[in-house]
Amino acid sequence: MRNRRVAAAAVAGMLAGAACGAPRAPAPMPADAPALAGARVRWAHVVTGPAYPAVRAVALSGGDTIAVGSFQREAHVAGHRLRGAPDGEDDAFAVRLSPDGQVRWARAWTGPGVDLARGVAVAPDGAIYVVGAFSRALSLGERTLTAAAGPAGFLMRIDDDGRPMWAAVVAGDGVAHLVAVAADADGAVAVGDFDAPIAVSTTAAPDASSAESRPIDTAGVQDGVAVAVTPDGHVRWIATLGGPGPDALRGVAVAAGDAIAVGTFTGDAEFAGRALRAAGPTADIAIARLAGADGAPRWARGFGGAADDVATAAAALPGGDIAVGGTIGGTALLGGAPVATAGGADGFVARYTAQGKLVWARAIGGGGEDRVAAVAVAGGDILAAGEFEIAIDLPGHALRAAGLRDGFVARLSGGDGAPRWVRTVAGPRDDQAAAVAADASGDAVAVAVSYGDRATVGDEPLPDADGVATAVVRIAP
């Protein structure tokens, strides 16, 4: 079986929709709603379009919110129109919103075929990096990126106005994706997967003669890859997670100059040269700390149980510890005592030391299929975003889904994982929280949500939609 959790992580980010709306002023919070206390919606922007726009990732920069995603043909954000390619396939976009929800700029990157922006990160100096994938070619204005035999991953740096400065491409004889990115003053680290030999190339100027290339072989049917680049667009190092079976990297963080890369693996695999062995025939969680200078592994760990398990996100805490989120398919060992699910698959959040030792772990879910899609750090606490099918039962916060599936955002104590507050994205259809970001103080939180027809974030109604909608929501925690 080709890792259902990996497939779920990829597919869940594809929800999209059409609706209309502008920033919304929040209604007063009810005094008798402990699950919502401390989490107030400041504004919400819905991305509209004729067919399936999707906000896939968010980041904060100087009080602003940067969101990236995809749309078909055209999209609208607070009166700003984005034009896609005439073929009607997905195209990539980014939008920057001020602290009060006003659009500073909106950009589209288009081409023939499917083009997706999947991740965004902002370095402490304000440098902005975007990752994603494209199937044939991707126009960035002055230059065009070209795929080889199949879909390719891209990593680019954009300036303060959203214009590309340079781009790197992961492409080869098969399929390659980049799905997440993290950044610091030394540059950026992007992660993803590939299923055939690839070359990682980067062009730091429009002249193609400035390109550099690093060839990489695959160890099996699908491998994970981490690519580190300098701020001016040159490859620093490349690390892989691979074995005979399907493996992938799904999340990344930067902690004290090192990269924390997380994902999933099957059977026997090597993570940057360190051997991992899965607990059984199913997929397990992979976590590694890679030296910022050269990508050498400081440590690599494999965790899991008898069912499919995957880590989809990572974030760095003050002091060097790390937070990891994802999904466990059943009882799993995450580095300490077994963590049990409430039924089906549950999301999880775990805190590890800088040396990779478990501090605490918590399952988030109920009787259905539940997952944590993203994590972020807010003033020493951990934010988790995801979706649940039937119910979530956290201490002091028993929540039931209003429809087929609801999204959630939870703030957990960094010390022990106890929930401080939980907000749901709730409506009659499939709803989710696909991404979350926070500033260093934790005073501002941005969330990417998708919902069907109508929904609320906590008690705040989002604009009604004819079908599936996608939105950026700013929360004051």
PAPA-705045 format. One record per residue (C-alpha): x, y, z. Coordinates in pm, 1 decimal. Last residue first. Example, Ala and Ser with C-alpha at 12.3 -4.5 7.8 and 13.67 -1.06 7.14 Angstrom:
<recs>
+----------+----------+----------+
!        x !        y !        z !
+----------+----------+----------+
!   1367.0 !   -106.0 !    714.0 !
!   1230.0 !   -450.0 !    780.0 !
+----------+----------+----------+
</recs>
This chain:
<recs>
+----------+----------+----------+
!        x !        y !        z !
+----------+----------+----------+
!   -494.0 !   3476.0 !   2056.7 !
!   -588.5 !   3751.1 !   1812.6 !
!   -687.5 !   3556.1 !   1501.4 !
!   -641.3 !   3643.3 !   1133.0 !
!   -831.1 !   3424.5 !    886.7 !
!   -728.3 !   3354.2 !    527.4 !
!  -1007.1 !   3191.2 !    329.5 !
!  -1110.6 !   2907.6 !     99.6 !
!  -1461.7 !   2825.2 !    -20.4 !
!  -1637.9 !   2510.5 !   -144.2 !
!  -1985.0 !   2518.2 !   -298.0 !
!  -2187.6 !   2836.4 !   -335.0 !
!  -2028.9 !   3011.3 !    -41.3 !
!  -2159.6 !   3199.6 !    261.3 !
!  -1919.8 !   3451.7 !    414.6 !
!  -1759.2 !   3324.3 !    737.1 !
!  -1959.0 !   3334.3 !   1057.6 !
!  -1772.9 !   3401.1 !   1386.5 !
!  -1866.4 !   3168.7 !   1675.9 !
!  -1545.7 !   2964.6 !   1661.2 !
!  -1457.0 !   3004.4 !   1297.5 !
!  -1800.3 !   2959.2 !   1144.2 !
!  -1912.0 !   2783.5 !    829.1 !
!  -2119.0 !   2811.8 !    512.6 !
!  -2138.9 !   2639.7 !    173.6 !
!  -1833.5 !   2414.2 !    221.2 !
!  -1517.7 !   2508.2 !    406.5 !
!  -1147.2 !   2568.7 !    360.1 !
!   -921.1 !   2742.1 !    610.9 !
!   -577.7 !   2905.0 !    617.2 !
!   -493.2 !   3041.7 !    962.5 !
!   -300.1 !   3348.1 !   1079.3 !
!   -206.6 !   3412.6 !   1444.1 !
!    -93.8 !   3739.2 !   1603.2 !
!     13.4 !   3803.6 !   1963.5 !
!    226.5 !   3489.0 !   1981.2 !
!    535.1 !   3695.1 !   2055.0 !
!    736.6 !   3547.7 !   1768.2 !
!    453.9 !   3586.9 !   1516.1 !
!    219.3 !   3300.5 !   1443.1 !
!    138.0 !   3068.3 !   1153.1 !
!   -130.3 !   2810.2 !   1078.1 !
!   -217.0 !   2591.2 !    779.5 !
!   -490.1 !   2363.2 !    642.2 !
!   -775.6 !   2431.0 !    882.3 !
!  -1053.5 !   2214.0 !    748.6 !
!  -1421.0 !   2191.4 !    656.5 !
!  -1618.8 !   1920.7 !    478.1 !
!  -1992.6 !   1995.9 !    487.3 !
!  -2252.2 !   2131.5 !    733.1 !
!  -2022.0 !   2389.1 !    894.1 !
!  -1752.4 !   2425.0 !   1156.9 !
!  -1401.2 !   2565.5 !   1153.8 !
!  -1337.0 !   2495.9 !   1521.0 !
!  -1149.5 !   2698.1 !   1779.9 !
!   -961.9 !   2547.9 !   2073.1 !
!   -808.4 !   2721.3 !   2373.7 !
!   -536.4 !   2669.0 !   2634.3 !
!   -497.8 !   2297.3 !   2566.9 !
!   -248.8 !   2110.3 !   2788.9 !
!     61.4 !   2012.7 !   2591.8 !
!    291.8 !   1998.5 !   2895.0 !
!    523.5 !   2299.3 !   2888.0 !
!    444.4 !   2442.3 !   2546.1 !
!     83.1 !   2480.0 !   2649.4 !
!   -139.4 !   2398.9 !   2355.1 !
!   -327.6 !   2643.3 !   2131.5 !
!   -576.7 !   2465.5 !   1909.9 !
!   -706.3 !   2534.7 !   1559.0 !
!   -977.1 !   2308.5 !   1423.0 !
!  -1140.7 !   2198.4 !   1100.8 !
!  -1465.5 !   2009.1 !   1077.1 !
!  -1569.1 !   1696.7 !    886.7 !
!  -1904.6 !   1566.6 !    762.7 !
!  -2091.9 !   1835.3 !    950.1 !
!  -2107.6 !   2001.7 !   1291.7 !
!  -1820.2 !   1795.8 !   1429.8 !
!  -1829.0 !   1743.4 !   1804.9 !
!  -1603.6 !   1916.5 !   2055.7 !
!  -1507.9 !   1826.2 !   2412.4 !
!  -1266.7 !   2094.3 !   2534.7 !
!  -1181.4 !   2091.2 !   2905.1 !
!   -916.9 !   1822.7 !   2857.2 !
!   -923.6 !   1736.3 !   2485.1 !
!  -1191.6 !   1519.4 !   2325.3 !
!  -1222.8 !   1590.8 !   1955.2 !
!  -1526.6 !   1457.7 !   1773.5 !
!  -1660.7 !   1301.3 !   1455.9 !
!  -1437.7 !   1371.1 !   1154.7 !
!  -1156.1 !   1595.9 !   1267.0 !
!   -940.9 !   1849.9 !   1086.2 !
!   -609.3 !   2028.2 !   1118.5 !
!   -430.4 !   2313.8 !   1289.6 !
!   -194.9 !   2300.4 !   1588.8 !
!    -49.7 !   2598.2 !   1775.6 !
!    229.6 !   2538.5 !   2026.6 !
!    308.9 !   2766.2 !   2320.9 !
!    641.8 !   2942.2 !   2379.2 !
!    518.6 !   3280.0 !   2254.8 !
!    331.0 !   3126.4 !   1962.7 !
!    499.3 !   2833.3 !   1787.3 !
!    346.3 !   2680.1 !   1475.6 !
!    200.7 !   2344.0 !   1374.3 !
!     29.6 !   2219.3 !   1059.5 !
!   -186.3 !   1938.3 !    920.4 !
!   -290.1 !   1762.3 !   1240.8 !
!   -519.2 !   1474.7 !   1152.2 !
!   -848.9 !   1299.9 !   1223.4 !
!  -1023.5 !    993.5 !   1082.2 !
!  -1312.2 !    904.3 !   1311.9 !
!  -1376.1 !    816.3 !   1675.9 !
!  -1210.6 !   1114.8 !   1833.7 !
!   -903.2 !   1325.0 !   1773.4 !
!   -592.5 !   1496.0 !   1903.8 !
!   -317.7 !   1271.5 !   2043.0 !
!    -66.1 !   1434.8 !   2277.0 !
!    309.0 !   1392.5 !   2314.2 !
!    553.8 !   1512.5 !   2578.5 !
!    924.6 !   1585.2 !   2625.2 !
!   1053.1 !   1328.3 !   2374.5 !
!   1428.3 !   1320.9 !   2315.1 !
!   1556.8 !   1449.3 !   1979.7 !
!   1873.2 !   1626.3 !   2100.4 !
!   1717.5 !   1973.9 !   2067.6 !
!   1442.4 !   1842.2 !   2291.9 !
!   1120.0 !   1705.1 !   2148.9 !
!    758.7 !   1823.1 !   2175.5 !
!    482.1 !   1616.2 !   2022.0 !
!    151.0 !   1698.2 !   1853.4 !
!    -77.4 !   1427.0 !   1722.1 !
!   -368.8 !   1384.0 !   1486.0 !
!   -579.4 !   1075.1 !   1518.2 !
!   -649.7 !    779.6 !   1289.1 !
!   -935.2 !    540.9 !   1359.3 !
!  -1045.0 !    537.4 !   1719.4 !
!   -945.0 !    737.0 !   2027.2 !
!   -579.2 !    702.2 !   1933.5 !
!   -314.5 !    576.4 !   2173.3 !
!     28.4 !    725.5 !   2248.8 !
!    267.8 !    461.7 !   2381.5 !
!    518.1 !    582.8 !   2644.5 !
!    831.7 !    749.3 !   2509.6 !
!    986.7 !    828.3 !   2172.0 !
!    672.2 !    858.9 !   1961.7 !
!    557.7 !    499.9 !   2011.7 !
!    226.8 !    455.5 !   1835.2 !
!   -122.8 !    326.6 !   1910.6 !
!   -324.7 !    365.7 !   1593.3 !
!   -305.4 !    543.8 !   1256.9 !
!    -92.7 !    831.3 !   1383.3 !
!   -114.5 !   1168.8 !   1212.3 !
!    106.1 !   1477.0 !   1206.9 !
!    265.1 !   1742.0 !   1422.8 !
!    617.9 !   1807.9 !   1548.0 !
!    733.8 !   2074.9 !   1792.8 !
!   1104.3 !   2140.5 !   1845.0 !
!   1327.2 !   2235.2 !   2138.5 !
!   1608.2 !   2486.0 !   2080.0 !
!   1561.7 !   2742.0 !   2356.8 !
!   1256.9 !   2911.1 !   2207.0 !
!   1051.7 !   2655.9 !   2011.7 !
!   1110.1 !   2554.6 !   1649.7 !
!    825.9 !   2425.9 !   1430.6 !
!    756.4 !   2102.1 !   1243.4 !
!    482.7 !   1969.6 !   1015.4 !
!    349.7 !   1660.7 !    837.2 !
!    478.3 !   1372.2 !   1047.1 !
!    330.5 !   1044.5 !    924.6 !
!    199.2 !    719.0 !   1073.4 !
!     43.3 !    417.6 !    899.6 !
!    -59.9 !    139.9 !   1138.5 !
!    137.4 !   -102.0 !   1360.7 !
!    329.7 !    167.8 !   1543.9 !
!    549.3 !    468.0 !   1489.7 !
!    877.2 !    649.3 !   1542.5 !
!   1201.7 !    677.8 !   1342.9 !
!   1480.3 !    905.6 !   1458.4 !
!   1772.1 !   1092.0 !   1298.1 !
!   2053.2 !   1277.9 !   1475.3 !
!   2312.0 !   1547.2 !   1406.0 !
!   2273.1 !   1455.1 !   1040.2 !
!   2507.4 !   1634.4 !    798.5 !
!   2321.8 !   1901.5 !    600.8 !
!   2639.6 !   2105.9 !    536.3 !
!   2632.4 !   2429.2 !    738.6 !
!   2284.3 !   2405.7 !    888.2 !
!   2346.7 !   2067.3 !   1043.0 !
!   2048.0 !   1837.4 !    992.2 !
!   1812.7 !   1735.5 !   1273.7 !
!   1604.4 !   1440.1 !   1164.3 !
!   1248.7 !   1314.5 !   1211.9 !
!   1085.6 !   1018.5 !   1033.5 !
!    739.8 !    886.6 !   1123.2 !
!    643.0 !    532.7 !   1022.8 !
!    470.0 !    371.7 !    723.5 !
!    339.2 !     15.4 !    742.5 !
!    526.7 !   -316.7 !    728.3 !
!    636.8 !   -294.3 !   1090.4 !
!    825.4 !    -76.5 !   1339.9 !
!   1012.4 !     96.7 !   1058.2 !
!   1392.1 !     86.0 !   1051.0 !
!   1610.5 !    395.0 !   1013.0 !
!   1979.3 !    412.5 !    915.5 !
!   2155.9 !    750.4 !    915.2 !
!   2304.8 !    857.0 !    579.1 !
!   2097.9 !   1172.8 !    535.9 !
!   1793.9 !    967.8 !    641.2 !
!   1846.4 !    608.4 !    533.2 !
!   1562.0 !    362.0 !    495.6 !
!   1453.5 !     14.9 !    603.0 !
!   1081.3 !    -57.8 !    589.4 !
!    862.3 !    243.6 !    516.0 !
!    924.2 !    616.0 !    562.4 !
!    739.1 !    932.2 !    666.3 !
!    806.3 !   1301.6 !    707.6 !
!   1004.8 !   1547.5 !    915.9 !
!   1301.4 !   1778.5 !    855.8 !
!   1449.5 !   1993.3 !   1134.0 !
!   1713.7 !   2218.8 !    979.0 !
!   1995.3 !   2366.5 !   1188.8 !
!   2075.2 !   2734.2 !   1246.3 !
!   1939.2 !   2746.2 !   1600.7 !
!   1618.2 !   2571.7 !   1489.1 !
!   1490.4 !   2593.2 !   1130.4 !
!   1169.0 !   2405.7 !   1056.0 !
!   1057.1 !   2153.4 !    795.6 !
!    753.1 !   1946.2 !    701.2 !
!    644.6 !   1678.8 !    452.9 !
!    946.4 !   1465.8 !    365.1 !
!    865.0 !   1149.0 !    173.8 !
!    931.7 !    773.9 !    161.3 !
!    773.6 !    499.3 !    -50.9 !
!    964.6 !    168.9 !    -28.3 !
!   1316.2 !     57.2 !   -124.6 !
!   1485.4 !    315.3 !     97.0 !
!   1514.7 !    690.5 !    108.8 !
!   1534.4 !   1014.1 !    302.8 !
!   1756.2 !   1261.1 !    119.1 !
!   1985.7 !   1553.7 !    195.1 !
!   2096.6 !   1838.9 !    -33.2 !
!   2342.2 !   2117.0 !     51.3 !
!   2417.1 !   2487.5 !     10.3 !
!   2257.6 !   2538.5 !   -332.6 !
!   2283.6 !   2898.0 !   -454.6 !
!   1992.4 !   3142.3 !   -453.6 !
!   2119.0 !   3470.8 !   -310.7 !
!   1982.1 !   3396.8 !     37.8 !
!   2166.8 !   3063.4 !     34.8 !
!   1989.9 !   2738.9 !    -47.7 !
!   1912.9 !   2418.2 !    141.1 !
!   1733.6 !   2128.1 !    -29.9 !
!   1565.0 !   1845.3 !    161.8 !
!   1446.4 !   1537.6 !    -29.6 !
!   1218.0 !   1244.8 !     44.0 !
!   1228.8 !    932.9 !   -167.3 !
!    978.1 !    744.2 !   -382.2 !
!    992.3 !    401.5 !   -552.0 !
!   1339.7 !    332.4 !   -419.7 !
!   1688.1 !    475.3 !   -356.0 !
!   1653.9 !    775.3 !   -586.6 !
!   1958.0 !    942.2 !   -741.9 !
!   2050.7 !   1310.4 !   -703.5 !
!   2226.1 !   1542.6 !   -953.2 !
!   2332.5 !   1894.1 !   -835.8 !
!   2300.1 !   2176.1 !  -1089.4 !
!   2414.3 !   2537.9 !  -1117.4 !
!   2253.1 !   2805.1 !  -1333.8 !
!   2436.1 !   3126.8 !  -1419.6 !
!   2433.6 !   3045.6 !  -1791.3 !
!   2053.9 !   3068.3 !  -1782.6 !
!   2076.3 !   3449.4 !  -1774.9 !
!   1772.8 !   3569.9 !  -1578.3 !
!   1982.8 !   3568.2 !  -1259.3 !
!   2023.3 !   3342.2 !   -953.2 !
!   1938.5 !   3027.5 !  -1144.7 !
!   1914.9 !   2715.2 !   -933.4 !
!   1930.1 !   2350.8 !  -1025.9 !
!   1848.7 !   2038.3 !   -828.3 !
!   1881.3 !   1744.3 !  -1064.1 !
!   1658.9 !   1440.8 !  -1032.1 !
!   1667.8 !   1061.5 !  -1056.3 !
!   1317.5 !    911.8 !  -1023.6 !
!   1037.2 !    915.8 !   -761.9 !
!   1080.2 !   1255.0 !   -593.6 !
!    969.7 !   1404.5 !   -260.3 !
!    940.7 !   1729.0 !    -65.6 !
!   1142.3 !   1961.6 !    156.1 !
!   1268.8 !   2319.8 !    134.4 !
!   1544.0 !   2482.8 !    343.6 !
!   1601.2 !   2857.7 !    320.1 !
!   1878.4 !   3114.2 !    354.5 !
!   2146.3 !   3183.6 !    617.0 !
!   1938.5 !   3449.9 !    796.5 !
!   1661.5 !   3198.6 !    860.4 !
!   1402.1 !   3015.8 !    652.8 !
!   1159.3 !   2723.7 !    645.1 !
!    990.9 !   2562.2 !    344.1 !
!    719.3 !   2305.3 !    272.0 !
!    575.9 !   2108.2 !    -22.1 !
!    843.3 !   2066.2 !   -288.7 !
!    739.9 !   1808.1 !   -545.9 !
!    909.1 !   1577.3 !   -796.6 !
!    762.9 !   1333.1 !  -1049.5 !
!    972.7 !   1136.3 !  -1298.0 !
!   1282.1 !   1175.7 !  -1515.8 !
!   1411.6 !   1483.7 !  -1339.0 !
!   1325.4 !   1813.4 !  -1175.3 !
!   1392.0 !   2007.8 !   -854.1 !
!   1400.6 !   2373.3 !   -961.7 !
!   1551.3 !   2679.9 !   -793.5 !
!   1427.8 !   3034.9 !   -844.0 !
!   1560.3 !   3389.6 !   -826.9 !
!   1432.4 !   3739.3 !   -737.9 !
!   1060.9 !   3675.4 !   -796.6 !
!    832.3 !   3978.3 !   -746.1 !
!    606.8 !   3984.7 !   -438.3 !
!    652.8 !   4353.8 !   -357.6 !
!    887.7 !   4289.1 !    -64.9 !
!   1100.9 !   4066.0 !   -286.9 !
!   1040.2 !   3701.5 !   -377.7 !
!   1269.6 !   3405.0 !   -322.9 !
!   1193.2 !   3089.9 !   -515.2 !
!   1172.3 !   2717.0 !   -458.5 !
!   1027.1 !   2493.2 !   -728.8 !
!    926.7 !   2128.4 !   -759.8 !
!    886.5 !   1948.6 !  -1089.7 !
!    607.1 !   1756.7 !  -1264.3 !
!    726.5 !   1510.9 !  -1529.9 !
!    985.1 !   1455.4 !  -1801.9 !
!   1179.1 !   1777.6 !  -1744.7 !
!   1005.4 !   2080.8 !  -1599.0 !
!   1080.6 !   2432.2 !  -1721.9 !
!   1096.9 !   2756.5 !  -1523.1 !
!   1030.1 !   3074.8 !  -1717.5 !
!   1214.7 !   3402.4 !  -1665.6 !
!   1145.9 !   3774.4 !  -1659.4 !
!    787.8 !   3726.4 !  -1539.7 !
!    786.6 !   3414.9 !  -1326.2 !
!    627.4 !   3189.0 !  -1587.9 !
!    600.7 !   2822.6 !  -1488.0 !
!    648.3 !   2536.7 !  -1732.7 !
!    531.7 !   2175.2 !  -1753.7 !
!    379.9 !   2023.7 !  -1435.6 !
!    450.6 !   2280.9 !  -1166.6 !
!    525.4 !   2235.6 !   -796.3 !
!    546.8 !   2444.0 !   -481.9 !
!    777.3 !   2654.8 !   -268.9 !
!    782.3 !   3022.8 !   -167.5 !
!   1056.2 !   3216.1 !     16.8 !
!   1030.9 !   3566.3 !    165.7 !
!   1329.4 !   3758.3 !    307.1 !
!   1217.2 !   3976.9 !    599.1 !
!   1546.1 !   3981.7 !    793.0 !
!   1411.1 !   3721.1 !   1037.7 !
!   1338.0 !   3488.5 !    742.6 !
!    983.7 !   3448.6 !    607.0 !
!    841.1 !   3116.5 !    493.3 !
!    584.0 !   3003.9 !    236.3 !
!    453.7 !   2663.3 !    127.7 !
!    243.1 !   2487.4 !   -136.2 !
!    224.1 !   2718.4 !   -439.6 !
!     72.3 !   2502.0 !   -713.1 !
!     99.7 !   2495.2 !  -1094.1 !
!    -97.7 !   2240.0 !  -1298.6 !
!    -63.3 !   2251.6 !  -1677.3 !
!     41.9 !   2533.3 !  -1907.9 !
!    186.0 !   2821.2 !  -1707.6 !
!    108.2 !   3075.7 !  -1438.8 !
!    253.2 !   3266.6 !  -1148.1 !
!      2.6 !   3506.1 !   -987.4 !
!     75.9 !   3797.6 !   -754.4 !
!   -128.2 !   3996.0 !   -500.4 !
!     -9.3 !   4310.7 !   -326.6 !
!    -68.5 !   4519.4 !    -12.9 !
!   -418.9 !   4380.6 !     44.4 !
!   -587.0 !   4525.9 !    353.5 !
!   -653.4 !   4289.4 !    643.5 !
!   -588.0 !   4516.0 !    943.1 !
!   -235.8 !   4379.6 !    997.3 !
!   -164.5 !   4427.9 !    624.0 !
!   -222.5 !   4147.5 !    374.0 !
!     25.5 !   3999.7 !    126.2 !
!   -102.3 !   3767.6 !   -147.1 !
!     63.1 !   3479.5 !   -330.2 !
!    -59.4 !   3280.4 !   -629.9 !
!     -1.7 !   2958.3 !   -822.3 !
!   -201.3 !   2834.5 !  -1121.8 !
!   -436.1 !   2536.1 !  -1144.1 !
!   -563.0 !   2432.4 !  -1487.5 !
!   -808.5 !   2640.0 !  -1691.7 !
!   -602.7 !   2629.3 !  -2012.4 !
!   -622.2 !   3009.3 !  -2040.5 !
!   -350.0 !   3064.1 !  -1777.9 !
!   -456.9 !   3248.6 !  -1465.1 !
!   -547.5 !   3610.1 !  -1396.9 !
!   -553.7 !   3747.7 !  -1041.8 !
!   -794.4 !   4030.5 !   -957.4 !
!   -759.8 !   4246.8 !   -649.0 !
!  -1098.9 !   4358.6 !   -515.7 !
!  -1056.6 !   4205.7 !   -171.1 !
!   -894.4 !   3891.4 !   -313.0 !
!  -1030.0 !   3778.7 !   -650.4 !
!   -936.0 !   3474.2 !   -856.1 !
!   -906.4 !   3386.0 !  -1222.6 !
!   -863.6 !   3089.8 !  -1457.9 !
!   -808.1 !   2830.2 !  -1182.2 !
!   -659.2 !   2903.4 !   -841.1 !
!   -365.0 !   2803.1 !   -622.3 !
!   -208.1 !   2876.7 !   -286.1 !
!      0.9 !   3126.7 !    -94.6 !
!    -71.4 !   3353.5 !    201.3 !
!    144.0 !   3629.6 !    350.7 !
!     10.2 !   3801.3 !    662.9 !
!    156.5 !   4134.2 !    773.7 !
!    267.8 !   4220.9 !   1127.3 !
!    632.3 !   4248.8 !   1026.9 !
!    612.9 !   3917.7 !    842.7 !
!    367.4 !   3636.4 !    916.0 !
!    332.9 !   3313.5 !    718.1 !
!     47.8 !   3120.9 !    555.0 !
!      6.6 !   2802.3 !    351.0 !
!   -240.3 !   2626.8 !    119.7 !
!   -507.2 !   2883.5 !     31.7 !
!   -718.2 !   2712.1 !   -234.9 !
!   -910.5 !   2843.7 !   -537.1 !
!  -1155.3 !   2589.6 !   -676.3 !
!  -1331.5 !   2716.0 !   -985.6 !
!  -1501.5 !   3044.4 !  -1074.1 !
!  -1301.0 !   3247.0 !   -823.4 !
!  -1303.5 !   3390.4 !   -473.3 !
!  -1039.3 !   3407.5 !   -202.1 !
!  -1220.2 !   3478.0 !    125.4 !
!  -1060.3 !   3723.3 !    366.7 !
!  -1126.7 !   3698.2 !    740.6 !
!  -1068.1 !   3957.1 !   1010.9 !
!   -980.8 !   3998.6 !   1378.3 !
!  -1116.8 !   3665.0 !   1499.6 !
!  -1081.4 !   3628.4 !   1876.5 !
!   -906.7 !   3339.4 !   2054.2 !
!   -868.1 !   3383.8 !   2430.4 !
!  -1184.5 !   3199.1 !   2524.5 !
!  -1327.2 !   2983.1 !   2247.0 !
!  -1348.0 !   2646.4 !   2423.4 !
!  -1452.0 !   2828.2 !   2742.0 !
!  -1774.3 !   2956.2 !   2583.2 !
!  -1987.7 !   3097.4 !   2867.0 !
!  -1873.7 !   3459.1 !   2831.4 !
!  -1976.2 !   3468.2 !   2465.8 !
!  -1718.7 !   3649.2 !   2249.3 !
!  -1832.0 !   3981.3 !   2103.2 !
!  -1870.9 !   3976.6 !   1721.2 !
!  -1561.1 !   4009.4 !   1507.9 !
!  -1528.5 !   4268.2 !   1228.5 !
!  -1513.7 !   4099.5 !    889.8 !
!  -1253.9 !   4163.9 !    620.0 !
!  -1414.3 !   4139.1 !    275.9 !
!  -1627.9 !   3869.7 !    116.0 !
!  -1706.6 !   3647.2 !   -178.0 !
!  -1718.2 !   3274.8 !   -234.0 !
!  -1551.3 !   3012.2 !   -452.1 !
!  -1370.1 !   2694.4 !   -359.3 !
!  -1067.5 !   2486.0 !   -273.3 !
!   -964.4 !   2164.8 !   -106.9 !
!   -626.1 !   2045.3 !   -237.4 !
!   -436.1 !   2053.4 !     94.2 !
!   -625.6 !   1745.5 !    209.9 !
!   -497.2 !   1553.0 !    -92.6 !
!   -126.3 !   1570.5 !     -6.5 !
!   -158.5 !   1485.7 !    362.5 !
!   -410.5 !   1213.0 !    281.4 !
!   -175.1 !   1057.8 !     26.3 !
!    107.6 !   1056.6 !    279.1 !
!   -129.8 !    902.9 !    532.0 !
!   -242.7 !    636.7 !    286.1 !
!    111.8 !    513.3 !    242.6 !
!    133.6 !    341.4 !    -94.9 !
!      0.0 !      0.0 !      0.0 !
+----------+----------+----------+
</recs>
